[in-house]
Amino acid sequence: METSLVKEIRTRYTFFGSIALILAAAFTLCFYRAGIGISSVVYVILAAFLIHKTAEKIRSLEAAQAELTAAQHIEDVQAFTLSSEKKGYIYETAAVLLAVSNFLTASMFLHIFSIIGILLLLEFNFLCLVIPMNESRKNDLLQLIDLYLLPLFSIAQLASPFQDTGAFFQKSKFLRNERTRQILLGVLIAVPLLLIVTALLSSADLIFSEMTGKFLDRIFSSADPFLIPLLTVLIFLFCYCIMCAAGFMAEKEMQPKPYRESRQLIATAITVISCLTLVYFIFCGIQIIYLFFQTGLPDGYTYAEYARRGFFELLAVVVINLFVILVCHKAASNSRPLRVVLLIMASCTYIMIASAAYRMILYIQAYYFTLLRLLVLWFLFVILLWMTGAIVSLFRQKFSLAQYLTLVIAVCYIILAFAHPDYWIAKYNTTYDSTMNYSDVSYLTSLSADAADFILPLMDEPEHYTAVNSGYSDEDISQCFTQYIRRVKNDYKESDLRDFNLSLFLAVHAIETSGN
């Protein structure tokens, strides 16, 4: 699986290999035996810069390739270069903001999903910078599918870094030099001798042994000499294979591929969607009458129980409707009847989203906030924006739906990450729950250090919580607070300059100030 563009990339091993090696070495330096902190911000900025430089180099190779193979497409490649530059900065900025949010929060949940978001944003940015945006892809969700195809194509390039590295060293004048080979041989002989001599001297003198032991424990462990190079090599292989795979995918898209509309299934789609919409009309009417206006419920139901009972089923239907509209949006651009039925379905979906959100609000009022309930409301808002973009794409063919969907979830998640949800959950629950039981306190103290501002004062206000009728004692509740403080302190104690986290620092300062 090698095209002429991939060959051009591989022949420039010095440039692309150096980029991959820098990314690999920096990754090991920033994250080996380190948590998520300030180092993630530094690495993402470096990665975004190097990805931009790599994309510029690949685009220059694309332009040269277009000039050699298809001169009529040179203008398309040049126009793509100008448009992709502006879009690239947006995704890079979003990735850096997510890295900054990791530095500001101690929530493990946000850390995990922010890392996933950073990787996806950088990958999508790289694809948008490298793969030409011809007319067949301009309003196509295949751009999102490329996020999954790029890692798969990179597997096919796994032999490339080994072959190119071997060829590089064979051609290298540095290794052909006799003195260089002698120096390298001397290093190989000296390393094992140094280890043996250091071990003997450590056994001969306790002070020397303690000094070297502390130094080696600080820098290395028994597995470090193997794991550090192994991690660096793995990241190098991954980065270099990704570059080659991107070149393969880019050349496949350099030739325009006109979209051929198939009208055979449009009538089928209209029939299916019309039947679904008829059912949605009836369902939406029930929501308006029984839920929004609360005109009465069947016997034995409270509004909280009614809200909880159908929420997840309703959420599933909303997701299905969004999927149907996204699948049909391209065909609908040239079919007025299909656009009409999709618009009606989208209108019903808006009511379903409002119903699902209102159900969750009722449930929160009865059983208070948790992270999952907050995420559900956030997800409904994202779906609302996605649905709006899908509707716009039905009437505007130039609207880039794939990029809109990506930017919406990126911006919404950045807002969520900077908002510190644990903080607001603790604030809501401690404010509106006048008497908390053991399960309430246990949940609060399972939150991250972001919630310390409301958990620590609660320790000095025993009237706000009770163990009565819960099967637990007041000592059990006190133990929850003790474990929370110990966990926050231990997390901060185990961090160093690389994974320094502002939220943990402020939480420990608040604990020490309160005297706990």
N, C-alpha and C positions, 0 to 999 in steps of 0.2 A: 504494500500500500504506500507507494511513493510517487509523487508528482514532481514536475520540474520545479515548482516553488519549494517543495520540501527539500529537494536536492540543493537549491540555492541557500536555504537556511543551514543545512548541514555542512556545506562547504565553508560557511562563515562561523565555524565552531568557536573561534577565538572570541567573537563578540557574544554569541548566544550562550556559549558555555560559561563565559565569565559572569554573565547576568545570572544564570542558574546557580553558579557557585556562590555568588554574593548573597543571593536569597537564602540558600541553604545554610551558609555559615552564620548569617544574621539570625535566622530562625533558631538555630541551636544555641547561640549566645543569649538570645532573648527569652527563650521558653524552656530550655532544658532545666528540669528541677526547679521551676519557677511557676508561680500562679499567674493570674491575670491582673495586670496593673499598668504602670506607666510604660513598660516595655512594649505592650501591645500597640500603643499609640505610635511609638517610634518605628516599630516594624511595619505597620500598615502604611505610614507615610513613605518609608523607603520602598516598600513593595509597589505602591501606587506609582511612584516616580519611575521605577525600573520597568514596570509593565508598560507605562506610556512610551518609554524609550524603545522597548522591544517592539511595540506595535508600530511605531514610526519606521523602524528598520524593515519590518515585514511589509508595510505599505509601500515603501520605496521599491522593494523587490516586486511587489504586485504591479506597480506602475511600469517597471522595466519589462515584466512579463507581458503585460497588455500591449506594450509597444512592439514587442517581438511577434506576438501571436495574433492579436486582433486590434489593429490600430483604431478602429471605429469605437472602441470601448474606453479609450484613454480619457475622454472627457468625463465619462461616468465615474471612473476611478478617482479622478481629481475632485469631482464634486463630492464624492463619498468621503474623501479625506478631509475636506473642509467641514462637512456636517458632523462627522464622527468626533472631531477634536472637541467641539462644544459639548456634545453629549458625554464624552469621556470624563470631563471635569466634574460633571454632576454626580456620576456614580463614584468617582474617587472621593469627592467631598463627603458623600453619604457614608462610605466605608470608614473614613477617618473619624467622622462623628460617632459612629458606632463604637470605634475603638476608644474614643474619649469617654463615652458613656460607661464602658467597662471599667475605666479608671475611677469613675465617680460613684459606682455602686458596688455593693458586696453581695448582691443576689446571684446565687449560682445559676438559677434559671435564666436570668438575663444574660449572664456570661456565656452560657452554652448557645443560646439562640442568637446572640450578637456575633459570636464567632462564625456560626453558620451563615448569618446574614453578610458578614464581611467577605467570606469566601465566595458566596454567590454574587455579590456586587462586583468584586474584582474580576470574577470570571466573566460575568455579563459585560462588564466594561471592556475587557480584553476582546471578547467576541465582537462587540459593536465597533471597536477600533480597527479590527483586522478584517472581518468578513464584509465584503461590499454589499451595500443595500440596494440591490436591483429591484425592479418593479414587482417581481414575483414574491418578494419578501417584505415589501414596504409595509403592508398591512396584514402581516401573516404571523400567526402564533408559533410558527416554526422557529422563530428566534428564541423562544423559551425552551423548545425541545433541544436546541443546540447546547443548553446547559448540561443536559444529560449525555449528549453525543460526544462532547469534547473529551470527558474522561475515558469514554469507551474507545475512541479513536487513539487516545494517547497510549493505551495498552498495546495497540498494534505497532507503536513506534518504540517499544521497550528495548529493542536491540540497538537502536540508533546511538544513544549516549555511549554505550560500550564500544561500538565500532568507531565512532568519531573521536573518542578519547584516546583509543589505541593508535589511531592514525595520526592524531595530533602529537603524541609523544614520539612516534617513529620519525616524524618530520621535524621535530624540534631540534634546533641547533644547540640549545642549552644542554640537552642530554647527550649530544654527540661529542661534546667537549670532554677530553680525557681528564682534566683537572676536576670538572664537575662530577664525573662518575666516581673519582677517587674520594671526593668529599662526601658524597652520598654513601659510599661504602664505609667510610669512617664513622658516619652517624649511625649506620645500622649496627656496627660493631660496638660503638660506645654506649648505646642505650642499654642493652642487657648488662654490660659491665658496670654501668652506673647503678643499676638496680641492685646488683649483687653487692657492690661496695657499700652502698647506702644501708642495705640490710645488715651487713657485718658491723659497720660503725655504729648503727643504732643499738645493736646488741652490746657493744663495748662501752657505751656511755649513755647514762640515763637522760642527761640534759639534752644531748644531741638527739636522742630517740624521741623525747617529748616534743622538741622543736620541730623535727621533721614530720613527726606523726600528726601534729596539729596542722601543719602546712598541707600535707597530703590529704588529710581528712577534709580540709576546707576546699581544696581544689579538685581532688579526685576521690573516688571510692574504688573498691575492687572491680566494679563493673564499668566504671567511667571510661577507661582507655579503650573499651570496645564499643560502648553505647554512643559516645559522642561522635566518633567517626561514622558509625553506622547510621545514626540519625541524619548527619550531614549528607552522606551519600544518598540516602533514600529521598531526601528533599531535593537534592540535585537531580536525581533521575526523574522525579515527578515533574519538576519545572521544565527540564529540557524536553521531555516527551510531550508536555502540553504545548510547547512552542512548535514542535514539529507537527503535532496534530492540528493546531490552529492553521498552519500553512496548508495542510491537506484540505481542510474544510473551506478555507478562503478561496483556493484555486477552483474548487468545485462550484463556487458561486460566482466566479468572475464572468462567466458567460451568461447573458440574459436568458431567463427561462419564462416565457410568457405564460400567464395563468390561463388555463382552459377550464371554463366553467362547465360543470356537468348539471344539466337541468333535469336529469331523470328522477332524482330523489326529492326535488323541491315539492312536488305535490304530496308525496308521502310525509315530508316534514310538516307541511301545512296541516295535514289531517291529524297527525299525532299531537301537534302543539295546540290545535283548536280543541281537541277532546280534553287535554289537560287543563286548558284555560277555562273550560266550562265548569269543571270540578272546582277550580280555584275561585271562580265567582261565588259559588255556594259557600265555600269555606270562608272566604273573606267576609261575606255577609254575616256569618255566625260570629266571627271575631269582632266585628263592629258592634253587634247587638249585645253579646254576652260578656265580652272582655273589656272593650273600651268604655262602653256605657254602663256596664255592670248592672244589667237589668234582672239578674237572678241566675243562680246555678242549680244544677240537680242537687237533691238532698244528700247530705253527707259530705259535701265538698266545701272547702274554704278556697279563697282566691289564690292563696299561696300553693295549696295542693293542686289546684286546677292549672296554675302556671307551670309547676314543676312537671306535671304528668305528661304534657305534650310538647315540652320545649325542644328536646333533642330530635324528636321526629320532625318537628317544624323546621329546625335548623337543617336537617338532612334534605328536606324538600327545597329549601332556599338554595342550597349548594347545587342540587341537581338542576334547578332552573338556570342558575348562573352558567353551569357547564353547557347546557343546551344552547343558550344564547351565544356563548363563546364559540361553540362548534359551528353554529349556523350563520355567524355574523358575516363571513365573507360571501357566502352564497346569497345572503339577503341583500347585499349591496346592489344587486342587479335584479331583484325580484320584489316588486312592491307588495304583493299579497303576503309574502313571507315576512317582510318588514312589519307589516301591520299586526300580524298575529304575535310576532315576537315582542312588539311594543306593548300589546295588551298583556302578554304573559309577564313582562317586566313590571307593569303597573301593579299587577296582582302580587308580584314578588315583593314590591315595596311595602305593601300592606302586611305581608307575612313577616318581613324584617321588623316592622314596627310592632307586630304582635309578639314576636320572639323577644324583642328587647323589653317590651312592657311586662311580659311574663317573668323575665329574669329580674327586673326591678322589683316586682312584687315578691319574688322569692328572696331577694336580698333584704328587703324590708322585714321579712319574717325571720330569716335565719342569718342575717348579717353577711359581711364581705369575706370572700376568700380570693386567692389569686386566680383560681379557675373561673370563678364567676366574673371577675373583672376582665379576664382574657376573652370570655364569651362575648361580653359587650363590645370589647375592642374589635373582635373578629367580625361581629355584625356590622360595625361601622365600616370596616374594610370592604366587606361584601357590598355594602351600600354604594361605596365609591366605585368599586369594580363594576357593579351593575350599571351605574351612570355612564361610565366609560364605554361599556359594551353598547349601550343605547346610542351614544354619540357616534360610535363606529358604524352603526347601521346607516347613518345618513351622511357621513363624511368619509369618503374613501381614502383621503390622505391622512386620516387620523391613525397614528401608530399605536395600536392597541397593546401590543406586547410591551413596549417601553412605558406606556401609561400604567399598566398593571404592575410593572416592576417598581416604578417610582412611587406609586401609591403605597404599596406595602413597605417600601423602604422608609418613606417619610413617616408613615404611621408608626412603624416600629421604633424609629429614632425618637419620636415624641414619647412613646411608651417607656423606652429605656431611660430617657432623661427625667421622666416624671417620678421615678422611684416608686413603683406600685406598692411595695411593702410598707413604705411610709404612709401612704394614703389609706391602705387597708387597716393598719394599726390605729391611725387617727379616727377613722370612721367607727371601728368596733369599740374603741375605748370611750368615744364620745356618746354613742347612741345605745350602748349596752350598759345599763346602770349596774347590773349585778351579773358578773361573769362567773361561770362555773369552771370546773377543772378542764373540760375539753376546750373551752374558749381560751383560757390562759395557755394551755398546751399548744394550741395552734399559733397564738401570737408569738410565743417564745421559739417557735420553729422557723420564724421569719429571719431574714438576714439582718445585718447590722444597720441597714437603712431604717429600721423601725425602732431603733434604740431610744429616740427622743420621746416615744410614748410608752415604751415598755418599762424603762427605768423609773419614771414617776409612779407607775402603777404599783411598784414594789412597796412604796411608802403609803399606799392608800388601800389597806386591807378591806375597807368597807365596799370597795368596788368589785370584789370577787369573793366567792364562797365555795366551800366543798360540800355543802349540805345536799343530800339526796343524789350525790354523784358517785358514791362508792369510794371516794378518795378523801384524804384528810388535808388539813391546811398545810401540813408538812410536805405533802406531795406537790401542792401548788408552789410552795417555797422552793422546792427542789427544781421545778421548771425554770424559775428565775435564775437559780444558781448555775444550772447547766447552760443557760443562754449566755450568761456573763463569762463563764469558763470557755465556751466555744468561741466567742468573739475575741477574747484575749489570746487564745491559742492561735487562731487564724492570723492575728496581727503579729504575734511573736515569731511565727514561722516564716513571715514574709521578709524580703530584703529589698534592696534598692530597685531591682528589676520588677518585682511584683508589688511595689508600694501601691496601696489602695486608699484613696482619700476617705471613703465612707468608713472603712475599718479604723483609720486613724482618728476620725472624729468620734466614733462610737467608743473607742478605748479612752479617749480624753474625757468624754461624758461620764463613763463608768468611774474613772479615777476622781473626777470632780465630785461625783455623788457619794464617794466613800465606799463603794461596793467592791 
